Amino acid sequence: GLELLNMVLCKSLEKKFKELHRKINYVWRLVDLYQPYLFFYGVFDDTNTEKLQKLLPATGMETEIFYFDPKIIDWDDYFVYTHIPGLVKYVFK
């Protein structure tokens, strides 16, 4: 619709049209990128991981080496310093 209006007005909206077109393409790229994750209905079972964690001695080298608790992940830090820079570097070039 904006392209037709731009033609009627003798291309006076060309700059605005290009800017909106670029933004719409950007959003579509994000939708294509995240679609598999947004509509994923899988279930992750970590029962064996929890059993292994409980079998490790309370004090020992194994506990420190194999400590894996996803609850301690700082998700804000991950998205700001890892995920978004990765998108910019590898996806949006």
DSSP file (Angstrom, degrees, kcal/mol; ACC not computed):
  #  RESIDUE AA STRUCTURE BP1 BP2  ACC     N-H-->O    O-->H-N    N-H-->O    O-->H-N    TCO  KAPPA ALPHA  PHI   PSI    X-CA   Y-CA   Z-CA
    1    1 A G     >        0   0    0      0, 0.0     4,-2.2     0, 0.0     5,-0.2   0.000 360.0 360.0 360.0 -41.4    0.0    0.0    0.0
    2    2 A L  H  >  +     0   0    0      1,-0.2     4,-2.3     2,-0.2     5,-0.1   0.856 360.0  55.0 -68.2 -34.1    2.8    2.4    0.9
    3    3 A E  H  > S+     0   0    0      2,-0.2     4,-1.9     1,-0.2    -1,-0.2   0.908 109.1  47.1 -65.3 -41.4    4.6    1.6   -2.4
    4    4 A L  H  > S+     0   0    0      2,-0.2     4,-2.2     1,-0.2    -2,-0.2   0.920 112.4  49.4 -64.8 -44.7    1.4    2.5   -4.4
    5    5 A L  H  X S+     0   0    0     -4,-2.2     4,-2.0     1,-0.2    -2,-0.2   0.882 108.8  54.0 -60.8 -39.0    1.0    5.7   -2.4
    6    6 A N  H  <>S+     0   0    0     -4,-2.3     5,-2.8     1,-0.2     6,-0.5   0.895 108.6  48.5 -63.0 -41.3    4.6    6.6   -3.1
    7    7 A M  H ><5S+     0   0    0     -4,-1.9     3,-1.4     3,-0.2    -2,-0.2   0.901 110.4  51.2 -66.2 -40.4    4.1    6.2   -6.8
    8    8 A V  H 3<5S+     0   0    0     -4,-2.2    -2,-0.2     1,-0.3    -1,-0.2   0.874 109.2  51.0 -64.1 -37.3    1.0    8.4   -6.8
    9    9 A L  T ><5S-     0   0    0     -4,-2.0     3,-1.0    -5,-0.2    -1,-0.3   0.080 122.7-104.6 -90.9  24.7    2.9   11.1   -4.9
   10   10 A C  T < 5S-     0   0    0     -3,-1.4    -3,-0.2     1,-0.2    -2,-0.1   0.883  71.3 -58.4  57.2  45.1    5.7   11.1   -7.4
   11   11 A K  T > <S+     0   0    0     -5,-2.8     3,-1.2    -8,-0.1    -1,-0.2   0.724  95.9 136.7  62.2  24.7    8.2    9.2   -5.2
   12   12 A S  T <  S+     0   0    0     -3,-1.0     3,-0.2    -6,-0.5     4,-0.2   0.698  73.8  49.1 -74.1 -16.9    8.1   11.8   -2.4
   13   13 A L  T 3> S+     0   0    0     -7,-0.3     4,-2.9     1,-0.2    -1,-0.2   0.142  76.3 115.6-103.9  18.5    7.9    9.1    0.2
   14   14 A E  H <> S+     0   0    0     -3,-1.2     4,-2.5     1,-0.2     5,-0.2   0.896  75.9  47.2 -57.3 -45.9   10.8    7.1   -1.3
   15   15 A K  H  > S+     0   0    0     -3,-0.2     4,-2.1    -4,-0.2    -1,-0.2   0.928 115.1  45.4 -63.8 -45.6   13.1    7.5    1.8
   16   16 A K  H  > S+     0   0    0      1,-0.2     4,-2.6     2,-0.2     5,-0.2   0.899 112.4  52.5 -64.5 -41.0   10.3    6.6    4.2
   17   17 A F  H  X S+     0   0    0     -4,-2.9     4,-2.5     1,-0.2    -2,-0.2   0.923 110.0  47.3 -61.7 -45.8    9.3    3.6    2.1
   18   18 A K  H  X S+     0   0    0     -4,-2.5     4,-2.2    -5,-0.2    -1,-0.2   0.894 112.3  50.4 -63.6 -40.1   12.9    2.3    1.9
   19   19 A E  H  X S+     0   0    0     -4,-2.1     4,-2.1     2,-0.2    -2,-0.2   0.934 113.4  44.3 -64.6 -46.1   13.3    2.7    5.7
   20   20 A L  H  X S+     0   0    0     -4,-2.6     4,-2.6     2,-0.2    -2,-0.2   0.889 112.3  53.0 -65.5 -39.0   10.0    0.8    6.5
   21   21 A H  H  X S+     0   0    0     -4,-2.5     4,-2.3    -5,-0.2    -1,-0.2   0.902 109.2  49.5 -62.6 -41.2   10.9   -1.9    3.9
   22   22 A R  H  X S+     0   0    0     -4,-2.2     4,-2.0     2,-0.2    -2,-0.2   0.911 112.0  47.9 -63.9 -43.1   14.2   -2.4    5.6
   23   23 A K  H  X S+     0   0    0     -4,-2.1     4,-2.2     2,-0.2    -2,-0.2   0.898 110.9  50.5 -66.0 -40.1   12.6   -2.7    9.1
   24   24 A I  H  X S+     0   0    0     -4,-2.6     4,-2.3     1,-0.2    -1,-0.2   0.915 110.3  49.8 -64.8 -42.2   10.0   -5.1    7.8
   25   25 A N  H  X S+     0   0    0     -4,-2.3     4,-2.0     1,-0.2    -1,-0.2   0.885 109.2  53.2 -62.2 -38.2   12.7   -7.3    6.3
   26   26 A Y  H  X S+     0   0    0     -4,-2.0     4,-2.0     2,-0.2    -2,-0.2   0.923 109.5  47.6 -61.8 -45.7   14.6   -7.2    9.5
   27   27 A V  H  X S+     0   0    0     -4,-2.2     4,-2.5     1,-0.2    -2,-0.2   0.897 110.4  52.2 -64.4 -40.5   11.5   -8.4   11.5
   28   28 A W  H  X S+     0   0    0     -4,-2.3     4,-2.6     1,-0.2    -1,-0.2   0.874 107.3  52.5 -65.1 -35.9   10.9  -11.2    9.0
   29   29 A R  H  X S+     0   0    0     -4,-2.0     4,-2.3     2,-0.2    -1,-0.2   0.906 110.1  48.6 -64.4 -40.5   14.5  -12.4    9.3
   30   30 A L  H  X S+     0   0    0     -4,-2.0     4,-2.5     2,-0.2    -2,-0.2   0.915 111.0  50.2 -64.0 -42.3   14.0  -12.5   13.1
   31   31 A V  H  X S+     0   0    0     -4,-2.5     4,-1.5     1,-0.2    -2,-0.2   0.932 112.3  46.8 -61.7 -46.1   10.8  -14.4   12.7
   32   32 A D  H  < S+     0   0    0     -4,-2.6    -1,-0.2     1,-0.2    -2,-0.2   0.889 113.7  49.7 -62.3 -38.6   12.4  -16.9   10.4
   33   33 A L  H  < S+     0   0    0     -4,-2.3    -2,-0.2     1,-0.2    -1,-0.2   0.910 119.9  33.3 -67.7 -43.3   15.4  -17.3   12.8
   34   34 A Y  H >X S+     0   0    0     -4,-2.5     4,-2.3     1,-0.2     3,-0.7   0.498  90.0  96.5 -95.0  -4.7   13.3  -17.9   15.9
   35   35 A Q  H 3X S+     0   0    0     -4,-1.5     4,-1.7     1,-0.3    -1,-0.2   0.899  82.6  51.9 -55.9 -45.9   10.4  -19.8   14.5
   36   36 A P  H 34 S+     0   0    0      0, 0.0    -1,-0.3     0, 0.0    -2,-0.1   0.832 115.4  43.1 -61.8 -28.1   11.7  -23.3   15.3
   37   37 A Y  H X4 S+     0   0    0     -3,-0.7     3,-0.8    -4,-0.2    -2,-0.2   0.804 110.1  54.5 -86.2 -31.4   12.3  -22.2   18.9
   38   38 A L  H 3< S+     0   0    0     -4,-2.3    -3,-0.2     1,-0.2    -1,-0.1   0.838 116.2  36.9 -71.4 -32.4    9.0  -20.4   19.4
   39   39 A F  T 3< S+     0   0    0     -4,-1.7     2,-0.5    -5,-0.2    -1,-0.2   0.011  85.4 126.4-110.8  27.4    6.9  -23.3   18.3
   40   40 A F    <   -     0   0    0     -3,-0.8    -3,-0.0     1,-0.1    -5,-0.0  -0.758  32.4-179.0 -89.1 124.9    9.0  -26.1   19.9
   41   41 A Y        +     0   0    0     -2,-0.5    -1,-0.1     2,-0.1    -4,-0.0  -0.018  33.2 134.3-114.1  29.4    7.0  -28.4   22.1
   42   42 A G        -     0   0    0      1,-0.0     2,-0.4     2,-0.0    -2,-0.0  -0.275  46.7-137.9 -76.4 164.2    9.8  -30.8   23.3
   43   43 A V        -     0   0    0      2,-0.0     2,-0.6    -2,-0.0    -2,-0.1  -0.991   8.5-149.5-124.1 129.7   10.4  -31.9   26.8
   44   44 A F        -     0   0    0     -2,-0.4     2,-0.6     2,-0.0    -2,-0.0  -0.891   9.3-157.6-102.9 122.3   13.9  -32.1   28.2
   45   45 A D        +     0   0    0     -2,-0.6     3,-0.2     1,-0.1     4,-0.1  -0.876  17.9 172.9-103.1 119.0   14.4  -34.8   30.9
   46   46 A D     >  +     0   0    0     -2,-0.6     4,-2.3     1,-0.1     5,-0.2   0.026  41.7 117.5-112.2  26.6   17.3  -34.2   33.2
   47   47 A T  H  > S+     0   0    0      1,-0.2     4,-2.3     2,-0.2     5,-0.2   0.919  77.7  48.2 -60.0 -45.7   16.6  -37.1   35.6
   48   48 A N  H  > S+     0   0    0      1,-0.2     4,-2.4     2,-0.2    -1,-0.2   0.878 110.1  52.7 -65.1 -36.7   19.8  -38.9   34.8
   49   49 A T  H  > S+     0   0    0      2,-0.2     4,-2.3     1,-0.2    -1,-0.2   0.911 109.7  48.4 -64.6 -42.3   21.8  -35.7   35.3
   50   50 A E  H  X S+     0   0    0     -4,-2.3     4,-2.0     2,-0.2    -2,-0.2   0.897 111.0  50.9 -65.1 -39.8   20.2  -35.1   38.7
   51   51 A K  H  X S+     0   0    0     -4,-2.3     4,-1.5     2,-0.2    -2,-0.2   0.922 110.7  48.8 -62.7 -43.6   21.0  -38.7   39.7
   52   52 A L  H  X S+     0   0    0     -4,-2.4     4,-1.0     1,-0.2    -2,-0.2   0.908 109.4  52.5 -62.2 -42.7   24.6  -38.3   38.6
   53   53 A Q  H  < S+     0   0    0     -4,-2.3     3,-0.4     1,-0.2    -1,-0.2   0.883 109.6  49.5 -61.1 -38.9   24.9  -35.1   40.6
   54   54 A K  H  < S+     0   0    0     -4,-2.0    -1,-0.2     1,-0.2    -2,-0.2   0.787 105.9  57.0 -72.5 -26.9   23.6  -36.8   43.7
   55   55 A L  H  < S+     0   0    0     -4,-1.5    -1,-0.2    -3,-0.2    -2,-0.2   0.715  85.7  96.7 -77.1 -20.6   26.1  -39.7   43.3
   56   56 A L  S  < S-     0   0    0     -4,-1.0     4,-0.0    -3,-0.4    -3,-0.0  -0.422  90.2-100.1 -67.9 143.2   29.1  -37.4   43.4
   57   57 A P        -     0   0    0      0, 0.0     6,-0.2     0, 0.0    -1,-0.1  -0.334  27.8-121.9 -62.0 146.7   30.7  -37.0   46.8
   58   58 A A  S    S+     0   0    0      1,-0.2     2,-0.5    -4,-0.1    -2,-0.1   0.874 101.6  31.4 -60.9 -39.1   29.7  -33.9   48.6
   59   59 A T  S    S+     0   0    0      4,-0.0     2,-0.3     5,-0.0    -1,-0.2  -0.981  93.0  92.2-122.0 124.6   33.3  -32.7   48.9
   60   60 A G  S  > S-     0   0    0     -2,-0.5     4,-1.1     1,-0.1     3,-0.3  -0.920  80.8 -87.4 167.4 167.4   35.7  -33.7   46.1
   61   61 A M  H  > S+     0   0    0     -2,-0.3     4,-2.5     1,-0.2     3,-0.2   0.860 117.7  60.6 -64.5 -37.4   37.3  -32.7   42.9
   62   62 A E  H  > S+     0   0    0      1,-0.2     4,-2.9     2,-0.2    -1,-0.2   0.871  99.7  56.2 -60.9 -37.3   34.5  -34.2   40.8
   63   63 A T  H  4 S+     0   0    0     -3,-0.3    -1,-0.2     1,-0.2    -2,-0.2   0.902 112.0  41.9 -62.2 -40.9   31.9  -31.9   42.4
   64   64 A E  H >< S+     0   0    0     -4,-1.1     3,-0.7    -3,-0.2    -2,-0.2   0.893 118.1  45.3 -73.5 -39.8   33.9  -28.8   41.3
   65   65 A I  H 3< S+     0   0    0     -4,-2.5    -2,-0.2     1,-0.2    -3,-0.2   0.924 121.3  36.2 -70.5 -44.7   34.8  -30.1   37.8
   66   66 A F  T 3< S+     0   0    0     -4,-2.9     2,-0.6    -5,-0.2    -1,-0.2  -0.018  78.0 140.1-102.3  29.7   31.3  -31.4   36.9
   67   67 A Y    <   +     0   0    0     -3,-0.7     2,-0.3     1,-0.0    -4,-0.1  -0.631  19.1 163.7 -75.3 117.2   29.2  -28.7   38.6
   68   68 A F        +     0   0    0     -2,-0.6   -15,-0.1   -19,-0.1    -1,-0.0  -0.787   6.2 154.6-141.2  93.5   26.4  -28.0   36.2
   69   69 A D    >   -     0   0    0     -2,-0.3     3,-1.9     1,-0.1     4,-0.2  -0.937  25.3-163.0-120.2 106.0   23.4  -26.2   37.6
   70   70 A P  G >  S+     0   0    0      0, 0.0     3,-1.2     0, 0.0    -1,-0.1   0.651  83.4  75.4 -65.7 -12.3   21.4  -24.3   34.9
   71   71 A K  G 3  S+     0   0    0      1,-0.2    -3,-0.0     3,-0.0     0, 0.0   0.721  88.9  58.3 -70.2 -19.3   19.7  -22.2   37.6
   72   72 A I  G <  S+     0   0    0     -3,-1.9     2,-0.2     2,-0.1    -1,-0.2   0.477  76.9 117.1 -90.7  -0.2   22.9  -20.2   38.2
   73   73 A I    <   -     0   0    0     -3,-1.2     2,-1.2    -4,-0.2     3,-0.1  -0.498  65.2-136.7 -68.6 130.1   23.1  -19.0   34.5
   74   74 A D     >  -     0   0    0     -2,-0.2     4,-2.3     1,-0.2     5,-0.1  -0.754  22.6-174.0 -87.2  95.2   22.8  -15.2   34.3
   75   75 A W  H  > S+     0   0    0     -2,-1.2     4,-2.6     1,-0.2     5,-0.2   0.842  79.6  55.0 -65.9 -35.4   20.4  -15.0   31.4
   76   76 A D  H  > S+     0   0    0      2,-0.2     4,-2.4     1,-0.2    -1,-0.2   0.939 110.8  45.7 -61.2 -46.0   20.5  -11.2   31.1
   77   77 A D  H  > S+     0   0    0      1,-0.2     4,-2.7     2,-0.2     5,-0.4   0.906 111.9  52.7 -62.5 -42.3   24.3  -11.4   30.8
   78   78 A Y  H  X>S+     0   0    0     -4,-2.3     5,-2.3     1,-0.2     4,-2.1   0.941 112.6  42.9 -59.9 -49.1   24.1  -14.2   28.3
   79   79 A F  I  <>S+     0   0    0     -4,-2.6     5,-2.4     3,-0.2    -1,-0.2   0.908 118.7  43.9 -66.5 -41.3   21.7  -12.4   26.0
   80   80 A V  I  <5S+     0   0    0     -4,-2.4    -2,-0.2    -5,-0.2    -1,-0.2   0.913 127.5  25.8 -71.4 -42.6   23.5   -9.0   26.2
   81   81 A Y  I  <5S+     0   0    0     -4,-2.7    -2,-0.2    -5,-0.2    -3,-0.2   0.570 136.2  18.0-103.2  -9.9   27.1  -10.2   25.8
   82   82 A T  I  X5S+     0   0    0     -4,-2.1     4,-1.7    -5,-0.4    -3,-0.2   0.695 121.2  41.4-124.2 -56.9   26.8  -13.5   23.9
   83   83 A H  I  ><S+     0   0    0     -5,-2.3     4,-2.2     2,-0.2    -4,-0.2   0.959 117.3  42.6 -66.9 -54.3   23.5  -14.1   22.1
   84   84 A I  H  ><S+     0   0    0     -5,-2.4     4,-2.5     1,-0.2     5,-0.2   0.925 114.9  49.4 -64.2 -46.0   22.9  -10.6   20.6
   85   85 A P  H  > S+     0   0    0      0, 0.0     4,-2.4     0, 0.0    -1,-0.2   0.879 110.7  52.7 -59.8 -34.1   26.5  -10.0   19.5
   86   86 A G  H  X>S+     0   0    0     -4,-1.7     4,-2.9     2,-0.2     5,-0.5   0.902 108.6  49.4 -65.3 -41.2   26.5  -13.5   17.9
   87   87 A L  I  X>S+     0   0    0     -4,-2.2     5,-2.3     1,-0.2     4,-2.0   0.938 113.0  47.0 -60.3 -46.9   23.3  -12.6   16.0
   88   88 A V  I  <5S+     0   0    0     -4,-2.5    -2,-0.2     3,-0.2    -1,-0.2   0.907 118.0  41.9 -62.9 -41.8   24.9   -9.3   14.8
   89   89 A K  I  <5S+     0   0    0     -4,-2.4    -2,-0.2    -5,-0.2    -1,-0.2   0.908 130.6  18.9 -74.3 -42.8   28.2  -11.0   13.8
   90   90 A Y  I  <5S+     0   0    0     -4,-2.9    -3,-0.2    -5,-0.2    -2,-0.2   0.705 129.9  33.3-107.8 -22.3   26.9  -14.2   12.1
   91   91 A V  I  <<S+     0   0    0     -4,-2.0    -3,-0.2    -5,-0.5    -4,-0.1   0.854 114.4  46.5-103.8 -44.2   23.2  -13.7   11.1
   92   92 A F      <       0   0    0     -5,-2.3    -1,-0.1     1,-0.2    -4,-0.1  -0.013 360.0 360.0 -96.7  31.4   22.7  -10.0   10.2
   93   93 A K              0   0    0     -6,-0.1    -1,-0.2    -3,-0.1    -2,-0.1   0.438 360.0 360.0 -95.1 360.0   25.7   -9.5    8.0
